[in-house]
Amino acid sequence: MAVIKVVKLIWERVKEIEERKKELDAEIKVLTEQLKSLPNGHLEEKLVKGKKYYYLRYWEDGKLKSKYVGKDIGDLVEKFRLASEIKIKIDKLKRENERLGRILEKIRKIIDEDKTN
């Protein structure tokens, strides 16, 4: 009787892990879509004849590209800050997702070994 209770508890935990993994996949997808609408690369300030000019620097096809963005970059700074926060969050969610995937894989291996014995 106690064995059945333990198996049920384990099964419930596996279902929780699978559900969390699905939530993480969905959240990663949403954040990745948000990131596509934000600028990629970094801002670079150049001083020419005492005046500041700002350029967007980014990699494209293996080459570092520059694009002039103007003198007023207030809005761009906020977009880069947001993009940075989203990248950090995506990285954190991906690590958690991979960890949960490894846990589920270990459980599957244990179940498969038990089936063969």
C-alpha positions as CSV (number, residue, x, y, z in Angstrom):
1,M,0.0,0.0,0.0
2,A,2.8,2.4,0.9
3,V,4.6,1.6,-2.4
4,I,1.5,2.6,-4.4
5,K,1.3,5.9,-2.5
6,V,5.0,6.6,-3.2
7,V,4.5,5.8,-6.9
8,K,1.5,8.2,-7.0
9,L,3.5,11.0,-5.4
10,I,6.4,10.4,-7.9
11,W,3.9,10.4,-10.8
12,E,2.4,13.7,-9.6
13,R,5.8,15.3,-9.3
14,V,6.7,14.1,-12.8
15,K,3.5,15.7,-14.1
16,E,4.4,19.0,-12.3
17,I,7.8,19.0,-13.9
18,E,6.4,18.3,-17.3
19,E,3.9,21.2,-16.8
20,R,6.6,23.6,-15.7
21,K,8.7,22.6,-18.7
22,K,5.7,23.5,-21.0
23,E,5.3,26.8,-19.2
24,L,9.0,27.6,-19.7
25,D,8.9,26.7,-23.4
26,A,5.9,29.1,-23.8
27,E,7.6,31.9,-21.9
28,I,10.8,31.5,-23.8
29,K,8.9,31.7,-27.1
30,V,7.1,34.9,-26.0
31,L,10.3,36.6,-24.8
32,T,12.1,35.6,-28.0
33,E,9.4,37.2,-30.1
34,Q,9.6,40.4,-28.0
35,L,13.4,40.4,-28.5
36,K,13.0,40.3,-32.3
37,S,11.3,43.7,-32.1
38,L,14.2,45.3,-30.2
39,P,17.6,46.4,-31.6
40,N,20.4,43.9,-31.7
41,G,24.0,44.9,-31.0
42,H,25.2,47.9,-29.0
43,L,25.5,51.6,-29.1
44,E,28.8,53.3,-29.9
45,E,29.5,56.9,-29.3
46,K,32.0,58.7,-31.7
47,L,33.4,62.1,-31.1
48,V,33.9,64.1,-34.3
49,K,35.1,67.7,-34.2
50,G,33.8,67.9,-30.6
51,K,30.3,66.6,-31.4
52,K,28.9,63.3,-30.3
53,Y,27.4,60.9,-32.9
54,Y,25.9,57.6,-32.1
55,Y,26.0,54.4,-34.1
56,L,24.4,51.0,-33.8
57,R,27.0,48.3,-34.0
58,Y,25.9,44.7,-34.8
59,W,27.1,41.5,-36.4
60,E,25.6,40.5,-39.7
61,D,26.9,37.6,-41.9
62,G,30.1,37.4,-39.9
63,K,30.9,41.1,-40.3
64,L,30.6,44.0,-37.9
65,K,28.3,46.6,-39.2
66,S,27.6,50.2,-38.2
67,K,24.5,52.2,-38.7
68,Y,24.1,55.9,-37.8
69,V,21.3,56.4,-35.4
70,G,21.5,60.1,-34.7
71,K,22.4,62.4,-31.9
72,D,19.4,61.8,-29.7
73,I,19.4,58.2,-28.3
74,G,17.2,58.4,-25.3
75,D,14.6,56.0,-26.6
76,L,17.3,53.6,-27.9
77,V,19.0,53.3,-24.6
78,E,15.8,52.1,-23.0
79,K,15.3,49.6,-25.8
80,F,18.8,48.2,-25.3
81,R,18.3,48.0,-21.5
82,L,15.0,46.1,-22.1
83,A,16.7,43.8,-24.7
84,S,19.5,43.0,-22.2
85,E,17.0,42.2,-19.4
86,I,15.1,39.9,-21.8
87,K,18.3,38.1,-22.9
88,I,19.2,37.5,-19.3
89,K,15.8,36.2,-18.5
90,I,15.7,33.9,-21.6
91,D,19.1,32.5,-20.6
92,K,17.9,31.8,-17.0
93,L,14.7,30.1,-18.3
94,K,16.6,28.0,-20.8
95,R,19.0,26.7,-18.0
96,E,16.0,25.8,-15.9
97,N,14.3,24.1,-18.8
98,E,17.5,22.1,-19.6
99,R,17.7,21.1,-15.9
100,L,14.1,19.9,-15.9
101,G,14.7,18.0,-19.2
102,R,17.7,16.2,-17.6
103,I,15.6,15.2,-14.6
104,L,12.8,13.8,-16.9
105,E,15.4,12.0,-19.0
106,K,16.8,10.3,-15.8
107,I,13.3,9.3,-14.8
108,R,12.7,7.8,-18.2
109,K,15.9,5.8,-18.1
110,I,15.0,4.4,-14.7
111,I,11.6,3.4,-16.0
112,D,13.1,1.8,-19.1
113,E,15.6,-0.1,-17.0
114,D,12.8,-1.3,-14.8
115,K,10.8,-2.5,-17.8
116,T,13.7,-4.6,-19.1
117,N,14.2,-6.3,-15.7
